[in-house]
Amino acid sequence: MANIKNKNKVSEFVLLGLTDSPELQTFFFVIFSVFYLITMLGNSLILLTVLSTPHLHSPMYFLLSNLSFIDMCLSSFATPKMIMDFFAERKTISFEGCISQIFFLHLFTGTEIVLLISMSFDRYIAICKPLHYSTIMSQKVCAGLVVTSWTVGFLHTMSQLAFTLYLPFCGPNVVDSFFCDLPLVIQLACIDIYVLGIFMISTSGVIALVSFLLLLTSYIIVLVTIKDHHSSTGTSKALSTCTAHFIVVFMFFGPCIFIYVWPFTNFLVDKVLSVFYTIFTPFLNPLIYTFRNQEVKTAVKKKLSNQNLNLGKTTSRYPVQ
């Protein structure tokens, strides 16, 4: 990293953030602080509940707990700095910090994309091939899906950084966003990278688009299967669940597709879209995927009631004088 940095005159980047308005900055500080806190608490609760509840040790909940972990990571790579920067007169990030944000952004988003596909595959097998579910979705297969997700995410982010790290940055250093994103950063390079940059970054958009179409197809197959083999009540419940899942999937994939398929077209809406897949989606995932599930809600309530009971016992040992 030191040798690469020596080739560049830029040691830090200036982040313009979401807005210049002091009133809006205060409003966003409160809103995003609450969102971040709820995201971390909600996903932590799901992770601990699944790990500590034996009857939730199934493929579906194993994948859901991994999704919660990734959402905590995705929500943390840039959001805490954005929240602190709302009160900073000059919002800057070091060259190394900027590269790290790009690395973690593509690692976590790439991993989540593959994990979401794995989760849809799990639901497809459970509904369309129920007799073979336990055989196909074994512990070994589930572990393999998670390892594959992280491996694909790592290979994807390294392919992006291999291109970015060796670009010369010798002057412009203003990033029009609240974090370092690849399309915005490579435009600041001192050489013409338009054609190669379009090819490299657009691959992320194409991957997101293909993955989104795969997920959409799997939801349609599941709904058709349920309609043909289940009652109208079961169909309505499945339609409600799939619709909720699809909304979250669209909120995650939509911005990725829009930003990365057309990487060098700077629209004001790009900032808003970035908020969706870095803040809103990690916030909504536990609500949509897990807390709508009766088994998880029961396990969470039981865990919280046990905690309150233990707290009451502890308090009773030390009565107030």
Order of alpha helices (4+ residues) and beta strands (2+ residues): alpha-beta-alpha-alpha-alpha-beta-alpha-alpha-alpha-beta-alpha-alpha-alpha-alpha-alpha-alpha
